Amino acid sequence: MNQDVTHTLHEVIRKQLHQTDFDVVGIVPIPTHNDRMVRLRTLQEMLEDFEEFRSSDTIDYLLQIKPRRQPQAPPQNSVPARSEGSSSRNAPESIYLPNGKLNIPYLLKNADLLFDSGEFTLAKNIYKTILKGGDNTSVALFRIGRCLEAEGKQEEAHAHYEESIAYHPTLESFQRLSALLLRQSKDQQAAETLERALHIKDLGSNARFELHKAIGNCWTRAKNDENAEIHFKKALEVNPTADEIRANLGALYLQSNKISDAKRHFRDATASNPSNFQAIAGLGSCCLAEGDKKSAHDYFAQALGIELNNSTAIFYLVKCAYELKTYAVAAKILDEYIQISPVNPNLLYSLAGLQFHLGRITESKATTSRILELQPQHAGAKELMMMIERYSGPAA
């Protein structure tokens, strides 16, 4: 049936154009029973086939036809038919609008579906079609940039994001470009990119807060403490109770050895949010810097009780435990940490030592044996095993 329809359509159009200066180049039916991705791919292949006949005076059209149905008399007491305007809302969407312009929302929706399914080249081709149409230039450039980024073409993606911003700056475009720069370890450029986003008109307070926080983090990564401090403080002007910003400022001051300022901000953070484990661990580091190992030990243990996956806090907790000769808490937490972390002979060695000091000889021997299975020449483990054997006898 499709072949008959195609032939008939070709003949009708050819006859109608016979009296004009136009000729039919070709007609290719689009599949109707396949999924949308197949139809889009087929459409692309069809257009590529037409390229061989293309010239400057060639015009492409997309046509939809269906068999004409004879009108039927409505049954008595039926609901009146919808008006022409209302029924058109139920018509299937198409690439072109009735006025001949591209149906941008429809194209964007399909291109986004292709992008989400990993078909970056097909999605990019649709975005390029939108770009050539001259409408939604900024959106098309931005989404082409996303396709290029997904394909690993970082520099090309960067250029498209910048061009998109030049046409119409949006928060999303600045954030995407900044994230791309961060992945390339261009921390200063990432911070400067987000600083440009602060000039967007009608920027809401939440967006402004998030921007200042992100900029502060970028400057921290770039080791520019002065600029980081400026933006963290601006974020606090927007939201004075933001515990994550207080914790970030505390870490910044701790890094600069401004211990009293660091403690103040860490305490303010925990006052706003008692579960802010980063601030609690920060207080532990401040106490350690002041020589208060007991308080440091307790803060690190408290932080790890909230969030166990913190290797720095684990290291300092174990260090404090050995120096204070207080092993039980550190042994319990370290044993739990080892269950969720990659196998590490040095961590196992710390645990075996804590177990030994607690008099849990059997457990210490088992942990030490595990170390020597992983690393037979581990000097500390070999020495610890000799000490264990004085209590329990040689290993079997």
BALOBA-1460 file (C-alpha; in Angstrom, 3 decimals):
// residues 396
<rec num="1" residu="m" x="0.000" y="0.000" z="0.000"/>
<rec num="2" residu="n" x="2.817" y="2.426" z="0.846"/>
<rec num="3" residu="q" x="4.342" y="1.949" z="-2.622"/>
<rec num="4" residu="d" x="0.976" y="2.725" z="-4.289"/>
<rec num="5" residu="v" x="0.518" y="5.829" z="-2.165"/>
<rec num="6" residu="t" x="4.069" y="7.015" z="-2.893"/>
<rec num="7" residu="h" x="3.620" y="6.456" z="-6.644"/>
<rec num="8" residu="t" x="0.238" y="8.204" z="-6.656"/>
<rec num="9" residu="l" x="1.570" y="11.122" z="-4.650"/>
<rec num="10" residu="h" x="4.548" y="11.454" z="-6.966"/>
<rec num="11" residu="e" x="2.290" y="11.503" z="-10.058"/>
<rec num="12" residu="v" x="-0.163" y="13.981" z="-8.569"/>
<rec num="13" residu="i" x="2.569" y="16.406" z="-7.553"/>
<rec num="14" residu="r" x="4.371" y="15.981" z="-10.891"/>
<rec num="15" residu="k" x="1.177" y="16.771" z="-12.815"/>
<rec num="16" residu="q" x="0.397" y="19.752" z="-10.634"/>
<rec num="17" residu="l" x="3.910" y="21.107" z="-11.105"/>
<rec num="18" residu="h" x="3.901" y="20.373" z="-14.851"/>
<rec num="19" residu="q" x="2.655" y="23.867" z="-15.679"/>
<rec num="20" residu="t" x="5.260" y="25.489" z="-13.395"/>
<rec num="21" residu="d" x="9.041" y="25.751" z="-13.394"/>
<rec num="22" residu="f" x="9.456" y="23.048" z="-10.733"/>
<rec num="23" residu="d" x="10.178" y="19.308" z="-10.838"/>
<rec num="24" residu="v" x="9.814" y="16.616" z="-8.163"/>
<rec num="25" residu="v" x="13.219" y="15.345" z="-7.034"/>
<rec num="26" residu="g" x="12.044" y="12.371" z="-4.985"/>
<rec num="27" residu="i" x="9.636" y="11.118" z="-2.339"/>
<rec num="28" residu="v" x="10.626" y="8.712" z="0.441"/>
<rec num="29" residu="p" x="8.038" y="7.418" z="2.953"/>
<rec num="30" residu="i" x="8.879" y="7.599" z="6.662"/>
<rec num="31" residu="p" x="8.164" y="4.367" z="8.608"/>
<rec num="32" residu="t" x="5.024" y="4.504" z="10.744"/>
<rec num="33" residu="h" x="5.354" y="1.338" z="12.848"/>
<rec num="34" residu="n" x="8.813" y="1.825" z="14.283"/>
<rec num="35" residu="d" x="9.824" y="3.711" z="17.352"/>
<rec num="36" residu="r" x="10.606" y="7.413" z="17.221"/>
<rec num="37" residu="m" x="14.378" y="6.916" z="17.247"/>
<rec num="38" residu="v" x="14.209" y="4.708" z="14.146"/>
<rec num="39" residu="r" x="11.997" y="7.253" z="12.389"/>
<rec num="40" residu="l" x="14.397" y="10.096" z="13.119"/>
<rec num="41" residu="r" x="17.339" y="8.024" z="11.943"/>
<rec num="42" residu="t" x="15.447" y="7.124" z="8.756"/>
<rec num="43" residu="l" x="14.620" y="10.782" z="8.163"/>
<rec num="44" residu="q" x="18.284" y="11.669" z="8.544"/>
<rec num="45" residu="e" x="19.294" y="8.938" z="6.077"/>
<rec num="46" residu="m" x="16.649" y="10.163" z="3.618"/>
<rec num="47" residu="l" x="17.970" y="13.712" z="3.786"/>
<rec num="48" residu="e" x="21.489" y="12.400" z="3.233"/>
<rec num="49" residu="d" x="20.231" y="10.563" z="0.113"/>
<rec num="50" residu="f" x="18.790" y="13.816" z="-1.199"/>
<rec num="51" residu="e" x="22.176" y="15.515" z="-0.830"/>
<rec num="52" residu="e" x="23.346" y="14.064" z="-4.126"/>
<rec num="53" residu="f" x="20.545" y="15.953" z="-5.950"/>
<rec num="54" residu="r" x="20.808" y="19.093" z="-3.853"/>
<rec num="55" residu="s" x="21.559" y="22.437" z="-5.458"/>
<rec num="56" residu="s" x="21.059" y="26.038" z="-4.451"/>
<rec num="57" residu="d" x="17.501" y="26.036" z="-5.864"/>
<rec num="58" residu="t" x="16.375" y="22.739" z="-4.271"/>
<rec num="59" residu="i" x="13.629" y="22.954" z="-1.604"/>
<rec num="60" residu="d" x="12.824" y="20.157" z="0.898"/>
<rec num="61" residu="y" x="9.357" y="19.516" z="2.359"/>
<rec num="62" residu="l" x="7.948" y="17.060" z="4.873"/>
<rec num="63" residu="l" x="4.466" y="15.830" z="3.939"/>
<rec num="64" residu="q" x="1.845" y="13.892" z="5.924"/>
<rec num="65" residu="i" x="-1.111" y="12.207" z="4.179"/>
<rec num="66" residu="k" x="-3.895" y="9.821" z="5.196"/>
<rec num="67" residu="p" x="-6.876" y="8.203" z="3.432"/>
<rec num="68" residu="r" x="-9.978" y="10.368" z="3.216"/>
<rec num="69" residu="r" x="-12.855" y="8.934" z="5.232"/>
<rec num="70" residu="q" x="-16.491" y="9.363" z="4.352"/>
<rec num="71" residu="p" x="-18.343" y="11.478" z="6.934"/>
<rec num="72" residu="q" x="-20.826" y="9.548" z="9.045"/>
<rec num="73" residu="a" x="-24.039" y="10.923" z="10.437"/>
<rec num="74" residu="p" x="-23.722" y="11.426" z="14.180"/>
<rec num="75" residu="p" x="-26.055" y="9.298" z="16.297"/>
<rec num="76" residu="q" x="-29.009" y="10.973" z="17.967"/>
<rec num="77" residu="n" x="-28.287" y="12.789" z="21.233"/>
<rec num="78" residu="s" x="-24.546" y="12.707" z="20.508"/>
<rec num="79" residu="v" x="-22.152" y="15.348" z="21.793"/>
<rec num="80" residu="p" x="-21.529" y="18.067" z="19.168"/>
<rec num="81" residu="a" x="-18.211" y="17.736" z="17.309"/>
<rec num="82" residu="r" x="-15.286" y="19.907" z="18.393"/>
<rec num="83" residu="s" x="-14.638" y="23.020" z="16.411"/>
<rec num="84" residu="e" x="-11.822" y="22.999" z="13.883"/>
<rec num="85" residu="g" x="-9.620" y="24.993" z="16.239"/>
<rec num="86" residu="s" x="-10.073" y="22.599" z="19.152"/>
<rec num="87" residu="s" x="-9.628" y="19.431" z="17.093"/>
<rec num="88" residu="s" x="-6.322" y="20.686" z="15.717"/>
<rec num="89" residu="r" x="-4.906" y="20.480" z="19.203"/>
<rec num="90" residu="n" x="-5.191" y="16.689" z="18.961"/>
<rec num="91" residu="a" x="-3.323" y="16.517" z="15.652"/>
<rec num="92" residu="p" x="0.079" y="14.775" z="15.763"/>
<rec num="93" residu="e" x="3.068" y="17.046" z="16.182"/>
<rec num="94" residu="s" x="5.333" y="17.587" z="13.196"/>
<rec num="95" residu="i" x="8.702" y="19.097" z="12.413"/>
<rec num="96" residu="y" x="7.171" y="22.148" z="10.740"/>
<rec num="97" residu="l" x="4.428" y="24.440" z="11.954"/>
<rec num="98" residu="p" x="1.506" y="25.440" z="9.682"/>
<rec num="99" residu="n" x="3.323" y="28.705" z="8.910"/>
<rec num="100" residu="g" x="6.300" y="26.744" z="7.558"/>
<rec num="101" residu="k" x="8.616" y="27.484" z="10.459"/>
<rec num="102" residu="l" x="10.407" y="24.794" z="12.450"/>
<rec num="103" residu="n" x="8.471" y="23.356" z="15.385"/>
<rec num="104" residu="i" x="11.204" y="24.145" z="17.925"/>
<rec num="105" residu="p" x="9.593" y="22.584" z="21.042"/>
<rec num="106" residu="y" x="8.933" y="19.347" z="19.140"/>
<rec num="107" residu="l" x="12.479" y="19.208" z="17.775"/>
<rec num="108" residu="l" x="14.010" y="19.998" z="21.166"/>
<rec num="109" residu="k" x="11.922" y="17.300" z="22.836"/>
<rec num="110" residu="n" x="13.059" y="14.661" z="20.356"/>
<rec num="111" residu="a" x="16.672" y="15.789" z="20.417"/>
<rec num="112" residu="d" x="16.663" y="15.679" z="24.219"/>
<rec num="113" residu="l" x="15.289" y="12.130" z="24.107"/>
<rec num="114" residu="l" x="18.100" y="11.137" z="21.772"/>
<rec num="115" residu="f" x="20.666" y="12.819" z="24.027"/>
<rec num="116" residu="d" x="19.322" y="11.031" z="27.115"/>
<rec num="117" residu="s" x="19.573" y="7.687" z="25.286"/>
<rec num="118" residu="g" x="23.208" y="8.339" z="24.349"/>
<rec num="119" residu="e" x="22.583" y="9.143" z="20.664"/>
<rec num="120" residu="f" x="24.709" y="12.289" z="20.796"/>
<rec num="121" residu="t" x="25.391" y="12.575" z="17.058"/>
<rec num="122" residu="l" x="21.705" y="12.357" z="16.116"/>
<rec num="123" residu="a" x="20.763" y="14.814" z="18.865"/>
<rec num="124" residu="k" x="23.508" y="17.183" z="17.748"/>
<rec num="125" residu="n" x="22.224" y="17.112" z="14.158"/>
<rec num="126" residu="i" x="18.760" y="18.201" z="15.303"/>
<rec num="127" residu="y" x="20.220" y="20.982" z="17.450"/>
<rec num="128" residu="k" x="22.245" y="22.123" z="14.419"/>
<rec num="129" residu="t" x="19.052" y="22.219" z="12.355"/>
<rec num="130" residu="i" x="17.504" y="24.502" z="14.978"/>
<rec num="131" residu="l" x="20.644" y="26.634" z="14.923"/>
<rec num="132" residu="k" x="20.483" y="27.017" z="11.135"/>
<rec num="133" residu="g" x="16.861" y="28.088" z="11.455"/>
<rec num="134" residu="g" x="18.016" y="31.175" z="13.326"/>
<rec num="135" residu="d" x="15.645" y="30.755" z="16.288"/>
<rec num="136" residu="n" x="16.648" y="29.722" z="19.806"/>
<rec num="137" residu="t" x="20.309" y="30.226" z="18.916"/>
<rec num="138" residu="s" x="21.505" y="30.296" z="22.509"/>
<rec num="139" residu="v" x="19.625" y="27.093" z="23.409"/>
<rec num="140" residu="a" x="20.876" y="25.275" z="20.300"/>
<rec num="141" residu="l" x="24.491" y="26.295" z="20.924"/>
<rec num="142" residu="f" x="24.278" y="25.240" z="24.568"/>
<rec num="143" residu="r" x="22.878" y="21.813" z="23.733"/>
<rec num="144" residu="i" x="25.369" y="21.255" z="20.948"/>
<rec num="145" residu="g" x="27.994" y="22.008" z="23.594"/>
<rec num="146" residu="r" x="26.508" y="19.327" z="25.836"/>
<rec num="147" residu="c" x="26.707" y="16.786" z="22.986"/>
<rec num="148" residu="l" x="30.322" y="17.720" z="22.296"/>
<rec num="149" residu="e" x="31.163" y="17.450" z="25.989"/>
<rec num="150" residu="a" x="29.557" y="14.000" z="26.126"/>
<rec num="151" residu="e" x="31.671" y="13.000" z="23.130"/>
<rec num="152" residu="g" x="34.831" y="14.108" z="24.948"/>
<rec num="153" residu="k" x="35.412" y="17.152" z="22.718"/>
<rec num="154" residu="q" x="36.115" y="19.505" z="25.602"/>
<rec num="155" residu="e" x="37.541" y="22.487" z="23.716"/>
<rec num="156" residu="e" x="34.715" y="22.506" z="21.163"/>
<rec num="157" residu="a" x="32.180" y="22.233" z="23.986"/>
<rec num="158" residu="h" x="33.866" y="25.155" z="25.757"/>
<rec num="159" residu="a" x="33.610" y="27.289" z="22.616"/>
<rec num="160" residu="h" x="29.897" y="26.491" z="22.159"/>
<rec num="161" residu="y" x="29.100" y="27.283" z="25.800"/>
<rec num="162" residu="e" x="30.869" y="30.633" z="25.476"/>
<rec num="163" residu="e" x="29.019" y="31.414" z="22.243"/>
<rec num="164" residu="s" x="25.712" y="30.468" z="23.862"/>
<rec num="165" residu="i" x="26.465" y="32.830" z="26.745"/>
<rec num="166" residu="a" x="27.317" y="35.599" z="24.284"/>
<rec num="167" residu="y" x="23.847" y="35.300" z="22.717"/>
<rec num="168" residu="h" x="21.930" y="34.909" z="25.962"/>
<rec num="169" residu="p" x="23.647" y="34.311" z="29.324"/>
<rec num="170" residu="t" x="21.849" y="31.831" z="31.566"/>
<rec num="171" residu="l" x="22.762" y="30.401" z="34.954"/>
<rec num="172" residu="e" x="22.757" y="26.871" z="33.532"/>
<rec num="173" residu="s" x="25.233" y="27.761" z="30.776"/>
<rec num="174" residu="f" x="27.650" y="29.390" z="33.239"/>
<rec num="175" residu="q" x="27.372" y="26.422" z="35.615"/>
<rec num="176" residu="r" x="27.953" y="23.896" z="32.822"/>
<rec num="177" residu="l" x="31.002" y="25.763" z="31.566"/>
<rec num="178" residu="s" x="32.376" y="26.079" z="35.099"/>
<rec num="179" residu="a" x="31.941" y="22.331" z="35.724"/>
<rec num="180" residu="l" x="33.777" y="21.604" z="32.482"/>
<rec num="181" residu="l" x="36.675" y="23.838" z="33.564"/>
<rec num="182" residu="l" x="36.825" y="22.189" z="36.996"/>
<rec num="183" residu="r" x="37.187" y="18.770" z="35.386"/>
<rec num="184" residu="q" x="40.122" y="20.195" z="33.453"/>
<rec num="185" residu="s" x="41.658" y="21.479" z="36.745"/>
<rec num="186" residu="k" x="41.200" y="25.072" z="35.560"/>
<rec num="187" residu="d" x="39.981" y="26.197" z="38.965"/>
<rec num="188" residu="q" x="40.648" y="29.930" z="38.566"/>
<rec num="189" residu="q" x="38.847" y="30.046" z="35.203"/>
<rec num="190" residu="a" x="35.933" y="28.163" z="36.744"/>
<rec num="191" residu="a" x="35.705" y="30.729" z="39.556"/>
<rec num="192" residu="e" x="35.893" y="33.646" z="37.108"/>
<rec num="193" residu="t" x="33.194" y="32.070" z="34.924"/>
<rec num="194" residu="l" x="30.800" y="31.823" z="37.874"/>
<rec num="195" residu="e" x="31.621" y="35.391" z="38.893"/>
<rec num="196" residu="r" x="30.309" y="36.477" z="35.477"/>
<rec num="197" residu="a" x="27.045" y="34.690" z="36.279"/>
<rec num="198" residu="l" x="26.507" y="37.050" z="39.227"/>
<rec num="199" residu="h" x="25.642" y="39.788" z="36.684"/>
<rec num="200" residu="i" x="22.579" y="37.924" z="35.371"/>
<rec num="201" residu="k" x="19.497" y="40.106" z="35.792"/>
<rec num="202" residu="d" x="16.789" y="39.081" z="38.268"/>
<rec num="203" residu="l" x="19.026" y="36.504" z="39.949"/>
<rec num="204" residu="g" x="17.137" y="35.131" z="42.956"/>
<rec num="205" residu="s" x="18.601" y="35.021" z="46.463"/>
<rec num="206" residu="n" x="18.909" y="31.212" z="46.460"/>
<rec num="207" residu="a" x="20.775" y="31.251" z="43.145"/>
<rec num="208" residu="r" x="23.024" y="34.063" z="44.368"/>
<rec num="209" residu="f" x="23.799" y="32.105" z="47.549"/>
<rec num="210" residu="e" x="24.680" y="28.950" z="45.590"/>
<rec num="211" residu="l" x="26.867" y="30.959" z="43.213"/>
<rec num="212" residu="h" x="28.861" y="32.596" z="46.014"/>
<rec num="213" residu="k" x="29.321" y="29.196" z="47.678"/>
<rec num="214" residu="a" x="30.489" y="27.585" z="44.434"/>
<rec num="215" residu="i" x="32.809" y="30.484" z="43.637"/>
<rec num="216" residu="g" x="34.303" y="30.285" z="47.124"/>
<rec num="217" residu="n" x="34.945" y="26.564" z="46.639"/>
<rec num="218" residu="c" x="36.576" y="27.194" z="43.255"/>
<rec num="219" residu="w" x="38.871" y="29.847" z="44.694"/>
<rec num="220" residu="t" x="39.728" y="27.492" z="47.573"/>
<rec num="221" residu="r" x="40.754" y="24.840" z="45.031"/>
<rec num="222" residu="a" x="42.781" y="27.509" z="43.226"/>
<rec num="223" residu="k" x="44.501" y="28.254" z="46.578"/>
<rec num="224" residu="n" x="43.321" y="31.866" z="46.530"/>
<rec num="225" residu="d" x="42.154" y="32.145" z="50.133"/>
<rec num="226" residu="e" x="41.449" y="35.876" z="49.926"/>
<rec num="227" residu="n" x="38.904" y="35.578" z="47.116"/>
<rec num="228" residu="a" x="37.428" y="32.434" z="48.662"/>
<rec num="229" residu="e" x="36.856" y="34.269" z="51.949"/>
<rec num="230" residu="i" x="35.157" y="37.173" z="50.138"/>
<rec num="231" residu="h" x="32.618" y="34.930" z="48.456"/>
<rec num="232" residu="f" x="31.946" y="32.760" z="51.493"/>
<rec num="233" residu="k" x="31.186" y="35.924" z="53.472"/>
<rec num="234" residu="k" x="28.894" y="37.174" z="50.700"/>
<rec num="235" residu="a" x="27.072" y="33.842" z="50.834"/>
<rec num="236" residu="l" x="26.585" y="34.357" z="54.594"/>
<rec num="237" residu="e" x="25.128" y="37.808" z="53.902"/>
<rec num="238" residu="v" x="22.428" y="36.060" z="51.870"/>
<rec num="239" residu="n" x="21.933" y="33.224" z="54.399"/>
<rec num="240" residu="p" x="23.568" y="33.858" z="57.808"/>
<rec num="241" residu="t" x="22.546" y="30.418" z="59.158"/>
<rec num="242" residu="a" x="24.228" y="28.390" z="56.387"/>
<rec num="243" residu="d" x="26.277" y="25.858" z="58.381"/>
<rec num="244" residu="e" x="28.133" y="24.539" z="55.293"/>
<rec num="245" residu="i" x="29.493" y="28.039" z="54.614"/>
<rec num="246" residu="r" x="30.566" y="28.416" z="58.255"/>
<rec num="247" residu="a" x="32.362" y="25.065" z="57.974"/>
<rec num="248" residu="n" x="34.044" y="26.147" z="54.731"/>
<rec num="249" residu="l" x="35.258" y="29.361" z="56.343"/>
<rec num="250" residu="g" x="36.502" y="27.382" z="59.346"/>
<rec num="251" residu="a" x="38.502" y="25.090" z="57.053"/>
<rec num="252" residu="l" x="39.895" y="28.126" z="55.235"/>
<rec num="253" residu="y" x="41.062" y="29.745" z="58.492"/>
<rec num="254" residu="l" x="42.441" y="26.431" z="59.806"/>
<rec num="255" residu="q" x="44.487" y="26.086" z="56.630"/>
<rec num="256" residu="s" x="45.864" y="29.595" z="57.261"/>
<rec num="257" residu="n" x="46.615" y="28.644" z="60.891"/>
<rec num="258" residu="k" x="44.051" y="31.157" z="62.200"/>
<rec num="259" residu="i" x="42.916" y="28.719" z="64.858"/>
<rec num="260" residu="s" x="40.665" y="31.000" z="66.925"/>
<rec num="261" residu="d" x="38.778" y="32.205" z="63.816"/>
<rec num="262" residu="a" x="38.480" y="28.620" z="62.594"/>
<rec num="263" residu="k" x="37.053" y="27.411" z="65.936"/>
<rec num="264" residu="r" x="34.528" y="30.245" z="65.989"/>
<rec num="265" residu="h" x="33.156" y="29.352" z="62.570"/>
<rec num="266" residu="f" x="33.161" y="25.616" z="63.259"/>
<rec num="267" residu="r" x="31.200" y="26.229" z="66.467"/>
<rec num="268" residu="d" x="28.736" y="28.496" z="64.649"/>
<rec num="269" residu="a" x="28.262" y="25.730" z="62.078"/>
<rec num="270" residu="t" x="27.486" y="23.111" z="64.731"/>
<rec num="271" residu="a" x="25.154" y="25.552" z="66.470"/>
<rec num="272" residu="s" x="23.135" y="25.786" z="63.239"/>
<rec num="273" residu="n" x="23.467" y="22.077" z="62.483"/>
<rec num="274" residu="p" x="24.677" y="19.711" z="65.241"/>
<rec num="275" residu="s" x="25.138" y="16.966" z="62.613"/>
<rec num="276" residu="n" x="27.649" y="18.900" z="60.502"/>
<rec num="277" residu="f" x="30.411" y="16.287" z="60.732"/>
<rec num="278" residu="q" x="32.874" y="18.424" z="58.771"/>
<rec num="279" residu="a" x="32.620" y="21.200" z="61.347"/>
<rec num="280" residu="i" x="32.964" y="18.713" z="64.218"/>
<rec num="281" residu="a" x="36.053" y="17.160" z="62.630"/>
<rec num="282" residu="g" x="37.324" y="20.702" z="62.094"/>
<rec num="283" residu="l" x="37.014" y="21.360" z="65.808"/>
<rec num="284" residu="g" x="39.056" y="18.197" z="66.357"/>
<rec num="285" residu="s" x="41.799" y="19.574" z="64.100"/>
<rec num="286" residu="c" x="41.735" y="22.896" z="65.977"/>
<rec num="287" residu="c" x="42.132" y="21.112" z="69.320"/>
<rec num="288" residu="l" x="44.969" y="19.024" z="67.879"/>
<rec num="289" residu="a" x="46.714" y="22.228" z="66.729"/>
<rec num="290" residu="e" x="46.347" y="23.598" z="70.279"/>
<rec num="291" residu="g" x="47.753" y="20.391" z="71.812"/>
<rec num="292" residu="d" x="44.446" y="19.285" z="73.365"/>
<rec num="293" residu="k" x="44.601" y="15.647" z="72.224"/>
<rec num="294" residu="k" x="41.790" y="14.415" z="74.457"/>
<rec num="295" residu="s" x="39.260" y="16.877" z="73.030"/>
<rec num="296" residu="a" x="40.592" y="16.234" z="69.528"/>
<rec num="297" residu="h" x="40.081" y="12.469" z="70.021"/>
<rec num="298" residu="d" x="36.490" y="13.013" z="71.166"/>
<rec num="299" residu="y" x="35.622" y="15.383" z="68.311"/>
<rec num="300" residu="f" x="37.022" y="12.996" z="65.683"/>
<rec num="301" residu="a" x="35.073" y="10.102" z="67.208"/>
<rec num="302" residu="q" x="31.896" y="12.209" z="67.248"/>
<rec num="303" residu="a" x="32.360" y="13.219" z="63.586"/>
<rec num="304" residu="l" x="32.939" y="9.609" z="62.534"/>
<rec num="305" residu="g" x="29.819" y="8.558" z="64.412"/>
<rec num="306" residu="i" x="27.868" y="10.791" z="62.002"/>
<rec num="307" residu="e" x="29.834" y="10.101" z="58.815"/>
<rec num="308" residu="l" x="32.175" y="7.113" z="58.868"/>
<rec num="309" residu="n" x="33.699" y="7.648" z="55.432"/>
<rec num="310" residu="n" x="36.286" y="10.263" z="56.470"/>
<rec num="311" residu="s" x="39.833" y="8.990" z="56.093"/>
<rec num="312" residu="t" x="41.422" y="12.133" z="57.575"/>
<rec num="313" residu="a" x="39.376" y="11.884" z="60.761"/>
<rec num="314" residu="i" x="40.205" y="8.157" z="60.991"/>
<rec num="315" residu="f" x="43.925" y="8.881" z="60.735"/>
<rec num="316" residu="y" x="43.885" y="11.511" z="63.489"/>
<rec num="317" residu="l" x="41.587" y="9.464" z="65.727"/>
<rec num="318" residu="v" x="44.004" y="6.511" z="65.636"/>
<rec num="319" residu="k" x="46.959" y="8.852" z="66.155"/>
<rec num="320" residu="c" x="45.305" y="10.402" z="69.225"/>
<rec num="321" residu="a" x="44.321" y="6.966" z="70.550"/>
<rec num="322" residu="y" x="47.928" y="5.739" z="70.503"/>
<rec num="323" residu="e" x="49.260" y="8.939" z="72.068"/>
<rec num="324" residu="l" x="46.582" y="8.931" z="74.776"/>
<rec num="325" residu="k" x="46.771" y="5.137" z="75.215"/>
<rec num="326" residu="t" x="42.979" y="5.037" z="74.895"/>
<rec num="327" residu="y" x="42.239" y="2.322" z="72.368"/>
<rec num="328" residu="a" x="38.670" y="1.048" z="72.658"/>
<rec num="329" residu="v" x="36.763" y="3.777" z="70.779"/>
<rec num="330" residu="a" x="39.329" y="3.971" z="67.991"/>
<rec num="331" residu="a" x="39.387" y="0.168" z="67.592"/>
<rec num="332" residu="k" x="35.604" y="-0.015" z="67.285"/>
<rec num="333" residu="i" x="35.380" y="2.820" z="64.738"/>
<rec num="334" residu="l" x="38.390" y="1.626" z="62.736"/>
<rec num="335" residu="d" x="36.954" y="-1.891" z="62.544"/>
<rec num="336" residu="e" x="33.700" y="-0.450" z="61.133"/>
<rec num="337" residu="y" x="35.595" y="1.770" z="58.698"/>
<rec num="338" residu="i" x="37.611" y="-1.142" z="57.322"/>
<rec num="339" residu="q" x="34.362" y="-2.907" z="56.426"/>
<rec num="340" residu="i" x="33.405" y="-0.130" z="53.982"/>
<rec num="341" residu="s" x="36.818" y="0.920" z="52.650"/>
<rec num="342" residu="p" x="39.173" y="-0.745" z="50.154"/>
<rec num="343" residu="v" x="41.581" y="-3.258" z="51.696"/>
<rec num="344" residu="n" x="44.543" y="-1.333" z="53.094"/>
<rec num="345" residu="p" x="47.384" y="-3.164" z="54.931"/>
<rec num="346" residu="n" x="48.318" y="-0.039" z="56.888"/>
<rec num="347" residu="l" x="44.795" y="0.411" z="58.226"/>
<rec num="348" residu="l" x="44.712" y="-3.265" z="59.143"/>
<rec num="349" residu="y" x="48.043" y="-2.833" z="60.908"/>
<rec num="350" residu="s" x="46.608" y="0.058" z="62.962"/>
<rec num="351" residu="l" x="43.610" y="-2.079" z="63.901"/>
<rec num="352" residu="a" x="45.781" y="-5.075" z="64.823"/>
<rec num="353" residu="g" x="47.855" y="-2.829" z="67.093"/>
<rec num="354" residu="l" x="44.770" y="-1.401" z="68.806"/>
<rec num="355" residu="q" x="43.403" y="-4.915" z="69.336"/>
<rec num="356" residu="f" x="46.741" y="-6.028" z="70.788"/>
<rec num="357" residu="h" x="46.827" y="-3.112" z="73.247"/>
<rec num="358" residu="l" x="43.279" y="-3.949" z="74.327"/>
<rec num="359" residu="g" x="44.384" y="-7.526" z="75.087"/>
<rec num="360" residu="r" x="42.239" y="-8.967" z="72.270"/>
<rec num="361" residu="i" x="45.088" y="-11.250" z="71.215"/>
<rec num="362" residu="t" x="43.077" y="-13.678" z="69.088"/>
<rec num="363" residu="e" x="41.542" y="-10.827" z="67.056"/>
<rec num="364" residu="s" x="44.897" y="-9.099" z="66.723"/>
<rec num="365" residu="k" x="46.505" y="-12.325" z="65.491"/>
<rec num="366" residu="a" x="43.770" y="-12.832" z="62.878"/>
<rec num="367" residu="t" x="44.093" y="-9.252" z="61.631"/>
<rec num="368" residu="t" x="47.903" y="-9.508" z="61.484"/>
<rec num="369" residu="s" x="47.687" y="-12.794" z="59.570"/>
<rec num="370" residu="r" x="45.447" y="-11.057" z="57.053"/>
<rec num="371" residu="i" x="48.053" y="-8.314" z="56.605"/>
<rec num="372" residu="l" x="50.810" y="-10.840" z="55.961"/>
<rec num="373" residu="e" x="48.660" y="-12.635" z="53.404"/>
<rec num="374" residu="l" x="48.323" y="-9.367" z="51.520"/>
<rec num="375" residu="q" x="51.862" y="-8.132" z="52.094"/>
<rec num="376" residu="p" x="54.220" y="-10.856" z="53.370"/>
<rec num="377" residu="q" x="57.127" y="-8.448" z="53.856"/>
<rec num="378" residu="h" x="55.204" y="-5.929" z="55.967"/>
<rec num="379" residu="a" x="57.834" y="-5.193" z="58.650"/>
<rec num="380" residu="g" x="55.418" y="-3.877" z="61.267"/>
<rec num="381" residu="a" x="53.077" y="-6.839" z="60.882"/>
<rec num="382" residu="k" x="55.959" y="-9.315" z="61.154"/>
<rec num="383" residu="e" x="57.150" y="-7.668" z="64.341"/>
<rec num="384" residu="l" x="53.627" y="-7.567" z="65.768"/>
<rec num="385" residu="m" x="53.140" y="-11.267" z="65.000"/>
<rec num="386" residu="m" x="56.299" y="-12.079" z="66.975"/>
<rec num="387" residu="m" x="54.876" y="-10.179" z="69.958"/>
<rec num="388" residu="i" x="51.521" y="-11.928" z="69.603"/>
<rec num="389" residu="e" x="53.160" y="-15.357" z="69.512"/>
<rec num="390" residu="r" x="54.686" y="-14.714" z="72.931"/>
<rec num="391" residu="y" x="51.146" y="-14.762" z="74.264"/>
<rec num="392" residu="s" x="49.424" y="-17.297" z="72.037"/>
<rec num="393" residu="g" x="52.158" y="-19.501" z="70.649"/>
<rec num="394" residu="p" x="53.342" y="-19.804" z="67.028"/>
<rec num="395" residu="a" x="50.814" y="-19.487" z="64.211"/>
<rec num="396" residu="a" x="49.571" y="-22.812" z="62.892"/>
